[in-house]
Amino acid sequence: MVNTDQAAKIAGTSRVTINAWIAKGRAIGLPRTTRGFRLPVWQFEPALWDVVPKLAKALGTVDGWTMLSFLETPHGGLGGATPRQALEQGQADRVLLLAGAEGL
């Protein structure tokens, strides 16, 4: 996990942009109890980065905890693999289809 300043450095942008991305579902941000967000660093990997906004749309939410829970929970439709593992293996279409079926 990284904070918004670290995420901005990784993405080559500003903290303000990272916060806007979180609000729009472009990035997964988990709110901290005081202020700011923590972001899973793996979402900035190419296999995942392009899928995050599509995932938010398919799930019908930009809530970071909901998106993270979906990505990290083993899924029967993926043979017990997590959606994140499936994304890393190039199965984005399948993961998005499952996300759409589970959408809010």
TORPA-4810 file (N, C-alpha, C, O; in nm, 3 decimals):
<nodes>
NODE_1_0.084_-0.118_0.000_0.000_0.000_0.000_0.088_0.124_0.000_0.195_0.128_0.061_M
NODE_2_0.040_0.225_-0.071_0.112_0.352_-0.076_0.013_0.465_-0.045_-0.108_0.447_-0.058_V
NODE_3_0.065_0.580_-0.003_-0.022_0.695_0.018_-0.037_0.770_-0.114_0.022_0.732_-0.215_N
NODE_4_-0.116_0.875_-0.113_-0.144_0.946_-0.238_-0.020_1.014_-0.296_-0.006_1.024_-0.418_T
NODE_5_0.069_1.062_-0.210_0.194_1.122_-0.260_0.279_1.019_-0.332_0.334_1.046_-0.439_D
NODE_6_0.291_0.901_-0.272_0.370_0.793_-0.334_0.303_0.745_-0.464_0.371_0.719_-0.563_Q
NODE_7_0.171_0.735_-0.462_0.099_0.694_-0.582_0.119_0.795_-0.695_0.134_0.758_-0.811_A
NODE_8_0.119_0.923_-0.659_0.141_1.028_-0.759_0.278_1.014_-0.823_0.294_1.033_-0.943_A
NODE_9_0.376_0.981_-0.742_0.512_0.962_-0.794_0.517_0.843_-0.892_0.578_0.852_-0.998_K
NODE_10_0.453_0.733_-0.853_0.450_0.614_-0.938_0.380_0.644_-1.071_0.427_0.602_-1.177_I
NODE_11_0.268_0.716_-1.064_0.188_0.744_-1.183_0.239_0.865_-1.261_0.191_0.892_-1.372_A
NODE_12_0.335_0.937_-1.205_0.387_1.054_-1.274_0.288_1.168_-1.281_0.276_1.236_-1.383_G
NODE_13_0.216_1.189_-1.172_0.115_1.294_-1.169_0.114_1.359_-1.030_0.211_1.345_-0.955_T
NODE_14_0.009_1.429_-0.998_0.001_1.498_-0.869_-0.093_1.426_-0.773_-0.173_1.341_-0.813_S
NODE_15_-0.082_1.460_-0.646_-0.171_1.406_-0.543_-0.315_1.446_-0.572_-0.407_1.367_-0.551_R
NODE_16_-0.335_1.566_-0.620_-0.470_1.615_-0.653_-0.532_1.527_-0.762_-0.649_1.492_-0.755_V
NODE_17_-0.452_1.492_-0.862_-0.501_1.405_-0.969_-0.534_1.266_-0.915_-0.636_1.208_-0.953_T
NODE_18_-0.450_1.213_-0.828_-0.476_1.082_-0.768_-0.610_1.086_-0.693_-0.691_0.994_-0.707_I
NODE_19_-0.633_1.191_-0.616_-0.760_1.204_-0.543_-0.879_1.211_-0.639_-0.984_1.153_-0.612_N
NODE_20_-0.862_1.281_-0.752_-0.969_1.288_-0.852_-0.992_1.150_-0.914_-1.107_1.111_-0.937_A
NODE_21_-0.884_1.078_-0.941_-0.898_0.943_-0.997_-0.973_0.852_-0.900_-1.058_0.773_-0.943_W
NODE_22_-0.944_0.862_-0.772_-1.014_0.781_-0.673_-1.163_0.814_-0.674_-1.247_0.723_-0.673_I
NODE_23_-1.196_0.940_-0.677_-1.336_0.984_-0.677_-1.413_0.935_-0.800_-1.533_0.912_-0.793_A
NODE_24_-1.342_0.919_-0.911_-1.405_0.877_-1.036_-1.397_0.726_-1.060_-1.454_0.677_-1.157_K
NODE_25_-1.327_0.651_-0.972_-1.312_0.507_-0.993_-1.198_0.472_-1.085_-1.188_0.358_-1.130_G
NODE_26_-1.112_0.568_-1.115_-0.995_0.544_-1.200_-0.883_0.475_-1.122_-0.796_0.410_-1.180_R
NODE_27_-0.888_0.492_-0.989_-0.789_0.429_-0.901_-0.861_0.380_-0.776_-0.962_0.438_-0.735_A
NODE_28_-0.809_0.275_-0.717_-0.866_0.220_-0.595_-0.799_0.288_-0.477_-0.678_0.278_-0.458_I
NODE_29_-0.879_0.359_-0.398_-0.827_0.427_-0.280_-0.906_0.387_-0.158_-1.029_0.390_-0.158_G
NODE_30_-0.836_0.350_-0.053_-0.900_0.311_0.072_-0.887_0.427_0.170_-0.776_0.466_0.205_L
NODE_31_-0.999_0.481_0.214_-0.991_0.597_0.303_-0.924_0.563_0.436_-0.945_0.457_0.493_P
NODE_32_-0.842_0.656_0.482_-0.777_0.641_0.612_-0.868_0.698_0.719_-0.957_0.778_0.688_R
NODE_33_-0.847_0.660_0.842_-0.934_0.708_0.950_-0.916_0.857_0.975_-1.009_0.924_1.018_T
NODE_34_-0.798_0.908_0.950_-0.775_1.050_0.973_-0.800_1.130_0.847_-0.897_1.206_0.839_T
NODE_35_-0.716_1.114_0.748_-0.726_1.190_0.625_-0.647_1.120_0.516_-0.547_1.055_0.544_R
NODE_36_-0.692_1.133_0.395_-0.619_1.076_0.283_-0.659_0.933_0.253_-0.757_0.881_0.306_G
NODE_37_-0.581_0.871_0.165_-0.610_0.736_0.118_-0.484_0.651_0.119_-0.372_0.703_0.118_F
NODE_38_-0.504_0.521_0.122_-0.399_0.423_0.095_-0.441_0.355_-0.035_-0.559_0.326_-0.055_R
NODE_39_-0.345_0.329_-0.121_-0.374_0.269_-0.251_-0.291_0.143_-0.270_-0.171_0.144_-0.242_L
NODE_40_-0.353_0.035_-0.316_-0.275_-0.084_-0.349_-0.178_-0.051_-0.463_-0.220_-0.005_-0.570_P
NODE_41_-0.051_-0.074_-0.440_0.049_-0.037_-0.541_0.037_-0.122_-0.667_0.072_-0.076_-0.776_V
NODE_42_-0.011_-0.246_-0.654_-0.020_-0.335_-0.770_-0.115_-0.284_-0.877_-0.106_-0.325_-0.993_W
NODE_43_-0.209_-0.193_-0.841_-0.303_-0.144_-0.942_-0.236_-0.062_-1.051_-0.294_-0.038_-1.156_Q
NODE_44_-0.113_-0.018_-1.025_-0.041_0.062_-1.124_0.036_-0.024_-1.225_0.101_0.029_-1.315_F
NODE_45_0.028_-0.156_-1.209_0.089_-0.247_-1.307_0.006_-0.241_-1.436_-0.117_-0.230_-1.430_E
NODE_46_0.071_-0.249_-1.552_-0.002_-0.237_-1.679_-0.120_-0.332_-1.694_-0.222_-0.294_-1.751_P
NODE_47_-0.109_-0.455_-1.645_-0.219_-0.551_-1.661_-0.343_-0.510_-1.585_-0.454_-0.552_-1.618_A
NODE_48_-0.326_-0.428_-1.483_-0.440_-0.388_-1.400_-0.484_-0.244_-1.423_-0.603_-0.212_-1.413_L
NODE_49_-0.390_-0.157_-1.455_-0.417_-0.014_-1.462_-0.532_0.020_-1.557_-0.619_0.100_-1.522_W
NODE_50_-0.534_-0.038_-1.673_-0.638_-0.006_-1.771_-0.774_-0.066_-1.734_-0.877_-0.023_-1.786_D
NODE_51_-0.774_-0.165_-1.646_-0.898_-0.234_-1.611_-0.971_-0.168_-1.494_-1.092_-0.183_-1.481_V
NODE_52_-0.899_-0.097_-1.408_-0.960_-0.042_-1.286_-1.085_0.042_-1.315_-1.187_0.018_-1.250_V
NODE_53_-1.084_0.137_-1.407_-1.207_0.214_-1.431_-1.320_0.128_-1.489_-1.438_0.152_-1.460_P
NODE_54_-1.286_0.031_-1.570_-1.387_-0.059_-1.625_-1.447_-0.145_-1.514_-1.566_-0.175_-1.516_K
NODE_55_-1.364_-0.183_-1.420_-1.410_-0.263_-1.306_-1.507_-0.181_-1.220_-1.611_-0.232_-1.179_L
NODE_56_-1.473_-0.055_-1.194_-1.562_0.032_-1.116_-1.698_0.044_-1.185_-1.802_0.038_-1.119_A
NODE_57_-1.696_0.060_-1.314_-1.821_0.072_-1.390_-1.901_-0.058_-1.384_-2.022_-0.056_-1.362_K
NODE_58_-1.832_-0.171_-1.403_-1.900_-0.301_-1.400_-1.959_-0.331_-1.263_-2.069_-0.387_-1.253_A
NODE_59_-1.886_-0.296_-1.157_-1.936_-0.320_-1.021_-2.039_-0.216_-0.979_-2.114_-0.238_-0.884_L
NODE_60_-2.043_-0.104_-1.049_-2.138_0.001_-1.016_-2.100_0.079_-0.892_-2.187_0.132_-0.822_G
NODE_61_-1.970_0.088_-0.864_-1.925_0.160_-0.745_-1.781_0.208_-0.764_-1.704_0.150_-0.841_T
NODE_62_-1.747_0.314_-0.693_-1.608_0.360_-0.688_-1.551_0.339_-0.548_-1.440_0.381_-0.518_V
NODE_63_-1.629_0.272_-0.461_-1.585_0.245_-0.325_-1.463_0.152_-0.327_-1.469_0.040_-0.376_D
NODE_64_-1.353_0.202_-0.272_-1.229_0.126_-0.273_-1.237_-0.008_-0.204_-1.182_-0.107_-0.253_G
NODE_65_-1.305_-0.013_-0.090_-1.315_-0.140_-0.018_-1.395_-0.243_-0.097_-1.360_-0.361_-0.098_W
NODE_66_-1.501_-0.200_-0.163_-1.581_-0.292_-0.244_-1.499_-0.346_-0.361_-1.501_-0.465_-0.390_T
NODE_67_-1.427_-0.256_-0.427_-1.345_-0.298_-0.541_-1.233_-0.392_-0.496_-1.207_-0.493_-0.561_M
NODE_68_-1.167_-0.358_-0.386_-1.059_-0.441_-0.335_-1.110_-0.578_-0.292_-1.047_-0.680_-0.319_L
NODE_69_-1.224_-0.580_-0.225_-1.283_-0.706_-0.182_-1.312_-0.796_-0.302_-1.282_-0.915_-0.300_S
NODE_70_-1.371_-0.739_-0.406_-1.398_-0.817_-0.527_-1.268_-0.873_-0.585_-1.261_-0.991_-0.619_F
NODE_71_-1.167_-0.790_-0.596_-1.041_-0.832_-0.659_-0.964_-0.937_-0.580_-0.894_-1.019_-0.638_L
NODE_72_-0.977_-0.934_-0.448_-0.895_-1.022_-0.364_-0.968_-1.145_-0.311_-0.908_-1.225_-0.240_E
NODE_73_-1.096_-1.161_-0.344_-1.173_-1.276_-0.296_-1.174_-1.385_-0.403_-1.212_-1.359_-0.517_T
NODE_74_-1.133_-1.507_-0.366_-1.138_-1.618_-0.464_-1.279_-1.632_-0.520_-1.378_-1.618_-0.449_P
NODE_75_-1.286_-1.661_-0.649_-1.415_-1.666_-0.719_-1.431_-1.801_-0.788_-1.342_-1.846_-0.860_H
NODE_76_-1.545_-1.864_-0.765_-1.573_-1.993_-0.828_-1.572_-1.986_-0.980_-1.533_-2.082_-1.046_G
NODE_77_-1.614_-1.873_-1.035_-1.615_-1.856_-1.181_-1.476_-1.847_-1.241_-1.459_-1.846_-1.363_G
NODE_78_-1.375_-1.840_-1.154_-1.235_-1.834_-1.200_-1.157_-1.954_-1.148_-1.035_-1.951_-1.138_L
NODE_79_-1.231_-2.061_-1.116_-1.166_-2.182_-1.066_-1.099_-2.162_-0.931_-1.001_-2.230_-0.899_G
NODE_80_-1.153_-2.071_-0.851_-1.098_-2.045_-0.719_-0.989_-1.939_-0.715_-0.943_-1.903_-0.607_G
NODE_81_-0.949_-1.889_-0.830_-0.849_-1.781_-0.834_-0.918_-1.650_-0.798_-1.040_-1.639_-0.809_A
NODE_82_-0.841_-1.554_-0.756_-0.898_-1.422_-0.730_-0.907_-1.346_-0.863_-0.830_-1.373_-0.955_T
NODE_83_-1.001_-1.253_-0.874_-1.006_-1.172_-0.996_-0.874_-1.100_-1.024_-0.835_-1.084_-1.140_P
NODE_84_-0.805_-1.058_-0.920_-0.675_-0.993_-0.943_-0.577_-1.090_-1.009_-0.505_-1.052_-1.101_R
NODE_85_-0.574_-1.213_-0.963_-0.485_-1.313_-1.024_-0.524_-1.335_-1.170_-0.438_-1.345_-1.258_Q
NODE_86_-0.654_-1.342_-1.196_-0.701_-1.362_-1.333_-0.662_-1.243_-1.421_-0.623_-1.262_-1.537_A
NODE_87_-0.672_-1.123_-1.368_-0.631_-1.004_-1.445_-0.482_-1.011_-1.477_-0.441_-0.980_-1.589_L
NODE_88_-0.403_-1.052_-1.381_-0.258_-1.061_-1.402_-0.224_-1.168_-1.505_-0.116_-1.166_-1.564_E
NODE_89_-0.316_-1.261_-1.527_-0.297_-1.366_-1.627_-0.365_-1.333_-1.760_-0.375_-1.418_-1.848_Q
NODE_90_-0.410_-1.209_-1.774_-0.466_-1.164_-1.901_-0.613_-1.197_-1.923_-0.658_-1.200_-2.038_G
NODE_91_-0.687_-1.222_-1.818_-0.828_-1.261_-1.831_-0.922_-1.144_-1.798_-1.023_-1.163_-1.730_Q
NODE_92_-0.890_-1.027_-1.845_-0.969_-0.907_-1.812_-1.115_-0.920_-1.855_-1.204_-0.884_-1.778_A
NODE_93_-1.141_-0.970_-1.974_-1.279_-0.980_-2.021_-1.362_-1.068_-1.929_-1.477_-1.036_-1.897_D
NODE_94_-1.306_-1.178_-1.888_-1.377_-1.271_-1.799_-1.404_-1.205_-1.663_-1.515_-1.216_-1.610_R
NODE_95_-1.305_-1.136_-1.609_-1.321_-1.070_-1.479_-1.427_-0.961_-1.488_-1.510_-0.949_-1.399_V
NODE_96_-1.426_-0.883_-1.594_-1.526_-0.777_-1.610_-1.667_-0.834_-1.626_-1.764_-0.774_-1.580_L
NODE_97_-1.678_-0.946_-1.691_-1.808_-1.012_-1.706_-1.859_-1.055_-1.569_-1.977_-1.034_-1.537_L
NODE_98_-1.773_-1.114_-1.488_-1.811_-1.155_-1.352_-1.846_-1.033_-1.266_-1.941_-1.036_-1.188_L
NODE_99_-1.769_-0.926_-1.280_-1.796_-0.804_-1.204_-1.931_-0.747_-1.241_-2.005_-0.701_-1.155_A
NODE_100_-1.964_-0.749_-1.369_-2.093_-0.700_-1.414_-2.209_-0.781_-1.358_-2.315_-0.726_-1.328_G
NODE_101_-2.188_-0.911_-1.344_-2.291_-0.998_-1.288_-2.310_-0.972_-1.139_-2.419_-0.995_-1.085_A
NODE_102_-2.205_-0.925_-1.073_-2.212_-0.898_-0.929_-2.235_-0.751_-0.897_-2.249_-0.714_-0.781_E
NODE_103_-2.241_-0.668_-1.001_-2.253_-0.524_-0.982_-2.367_-0.483_-0.892_-2.467_-0.553_-0.877_G
NODE_104_-2.348_-0.367_-0.831_-2.448_-0.315_-0.737_-2.565_-0.253_-0.809_-2.658_-0.205_-0.744_L
</nodes>
